[in-house]
């Protein structure tokens, strides 16, 4: 769980993608630019304003993550059997969970260095994205202590921006797949309503 928090905090805290371009090359340039902007926000933290700085970074970054698609992928096949109301609640609670659990870790990486690589890869999104391309943006994240981490952000173009729907680190930890592994036993035992109740309980929702 600790490693998962670290990895996801890096993804939410470092990648603030406002990608108003249509090619992998331009996407890379925008990721590089905005990664620096988010780090600049985090560097304003001084111990007294940490909550406000963290909220500012969250507000900047989270609109560019597709939480609906992330939730659908994490829930898997049971998503197709869920009602619209259940789906809306799942997305809401999943988003809240990610921010609640991981965003508190963001300030630990305010002094990290991010090297966004030029070799973004475009792939056919197939049925998952209804024919849209997936653009995988690669980066090396260097924390102030510890080994550098290789990251891949899976994005797709939505209007004039690219949205993140999965993040992987070192080719091993994958955000969506990790959440699916956690959700599966709950879904198998208690169904969609059981997962909703579990998420609400952890999030302190009513």
C-alpha positions in Angstrom: 0.0 0.0 0.0 2.8 2.4 0.8 4.4 1.9 -2.6 1.0 2.3 -4.3 0.5 5.7 -2.4 4.0 6.8 -3.5 3.4 5.9 -7.1 -0.1 7.4 -7.4 0.9 10.6 -5.5 3.6 11.1 -8.1 1.1 10.6 -10.9 -1.4 13.0 -9.5 1.1 15.5 -8.1 3.5 15.7 -10.9 1.4 15.2 -14.1 -0.9 18.2 -14.6 -1.7 17.7 -18.3 -3.3 20.5 -20.1 -2.6 19.1 -23.5 -4.2 21.3 -26.1 -2.4 19.7 -29.0 -3.0 16.8 -31.3 0.3 15.0 -31.8 2.5 13.0 -29.5 5.4 15.4 -29.9 3.3 18.4 -28.9 1.8 16.4 -26.0 5.3 15.7 -24.7 6.1 19.4 -24.8 2.9 20.3 -22.9 3.5 17.6 -20.3 7.0 18.9 -19.8 5.8 22.5 -19.4 3.0 21.7 -17.0 4.9 19.3 -14.9 7.1 22.2 -14.0 4.1 24.3 -13.2 2.7 21.8 -10.7 6.0 21.4 -9.0 6.2 25.2 -8.6 2.8 25.0 -6.9 4.0 22.3 -4.5 7.2 24.2 -3.7 5.1 27.0 -2.2 4.3 24.7 0.8 5.9 25.9 4.0 4.3 23.8 6.6 1.6 26.3 7.4 -0.1 26.4 4.1 0.3 22.8 3.1 -3.4 22.0 2.9 -4.1 25.1 0.6 -1.1 24.2 -1.6 -2.1 20.6 -1.9 -5.7 21.7 -2.8 -4.3 24.1 -5.5 -2.3 21.3 -7.0 -5.3 18.9 -7.0 -7.5 21.5 -8.6 -5.0 22.1 -11.3 -4.3 18.4 -12.1 -7.5 16.4 -11.6 -9.6 17.8 -14.4 -7.3 16.2 -16.8 -7.8 12.7 -15.5 -10.7 10.7 -16.9 -12.1 9.3 -13.6 -15.1 7.8 -15.4 -13.0 5.6 -17.7 -10.6 4.8 -14.8 -13.5 3.6 -12.7 -15.0 1.6 -15.5 -11.7 -0.2 -16.1 -11.1 -0.8 -12.4 -14.6 -2.2 -11.9 -14.4 -4.4 -15.0 -17.3 -6.5 -16.2 -19.7 -5.6 -13.4 -19.7 -2.1 -14.7 -21.9 -3.2 -17.6 -24.5 -4.5 -15.2 -24.6 -1.4 -13.0 -27.4 1.1 -13.3 -26.7 4.7 -14.3 -27.1 5.8 -10.7 -24.7 3.2 -9.5 -22.1 4.2 -12.2 -22.3 7.8 -11.2 -21.8 7.0 -7.5 -18.9 4.7 -8.3 -17.1 7.4 -10.3 -17.7 9.9 -7.6 -16.5 7.7 -4.8 -13.5 6.3 -6.8 -12.3 9.9 -7.6 -12.8 10.9 -3.9 -10.8 7.8 -2.8 -7.9 8.5 -5.1 -7.6 12.1 -3.9 -8.2 11.2 -0.3 -5.6 8.4 -0.1 -2.9 9.7 -2.4 -3.0 13.5 -2.6 -1.7 13.8 0.9 1.5 12.2 -0.3 2.1 14.9 -3.0 4.1 17.4 -0.9 6.7 14.7 -0.3 7.8 15.1 -3.9 7.8 18.9 -4.3 11.5 18.8 -4.9 11.5 16.0 -7.4 12.8 16.4 -10.9 10.8 15.2 -13.9 12.3 14.4 -17.2 9.6 14.0 -19.8 10.9 11.9 -22.7 10.5 12.7 -26.4 9.6 9.2 -27.4 5.8 9.3 -26.9 4.0 6.4 -28.5 0.7 6.5 -30.3 -1.5 3.4 -30.4 -4.9 2.4 -31.6 -7.3 2.7 -28.8 -9.7 0.1 -30.4 -13.0 -0.6 -28.7 -11.8 0.8 -25.4 -11.6 4.3 -26.8 -14.0 3.8 -29.8 -11.2 4.2 -32.3 -9.4 7.1 -30.7 -5.6 6.9 -30.3 -3.8 6.2 -27.0 -0.8 8.3 -26.6 1.7 7.0 -24.0 3.9 9.7 -22.5 7.0 8.5 -20.8 8.9 10.3 -18.0 11.6 9.7 -15.4 10.8 11.0 -12.0 13.7 11.6 -9.7 12.8 12.1 -6.1 15.3 13.9 -3.7 16.1 10.5 -2.2 15.8 7.0 -3.6 16.1 5.7 -7.1 14.5 7.3 -10.2 11.2 5.9 -11.3 10.2 5.3 -14.9 6.6 6.2 -15.5 4.2 5.9 -18.4 1.0 8.0 -18.6 -1.7 6.5 -20.9 -3.7 9.4 -22.4 -6.2 10.0 -25.2 -7.4 13.1 -26.9 -10.7 14.4 -25.7 -11.7 17.6 -27.6 -8.7 19.9 -27.2 -7.0 18.2 -24.3 -5.5 14.8 -23.5 -6.9 12.9 -20.5 -5.0 10.4 -18.4 -6.8 7.1 -17.8 -4.0 4.9 -16.5 -0.5 5.3 -15.0 2.2 2.6 -14.8 5.6 2.7 -13.0 8.6 0.6 -13.9 6.3 -1.6 -16.0 5.1 -3.2 -12.8 2.7 -1.0 -10.8 -0.3 0.0 -12.8 -2.9 2.2 -11.2 -6.1 0.8 -12.8 -5.0 -2.8 -12.6 -4.1 -2.4 -9.0 -7.5 -1.0 -8.1 -9.2 -3.8 -10.1 -7.3 -6.4 -8.0 -8.6 -4.7 -4.8 -12.2 -4.3 -6.1 -12.6 -7.8 -7.5 -13.1 -9.7 -4.2 -15.5 -7.1 -3.0 -17.5 -7.3 -6.2 -17.5 -11.1 -6.2 -18.8 -11.2 -2.6 -21.1 -8.2 -2.4 -21.7 -6.9 -5.9 -21.7 -3.3 -7.1 -23.7 -2.0 -4.1 -21.2 -3.7 -1.8 -18.3 -1.9 -3.5 -20.1 1.4 -3.3 -20.8 0.9 0.4 -17.1 0.0 0.9 -15.9 3.1 -0.9 -18.4 5.3 0.9 -17.2 3.9 4.3 -13.6 4.6 3.6 -14.3 8.0 2.1 -16.6 9.0 5.0 -19.5 9.6 2.6 -23.1 9.3 3.4 
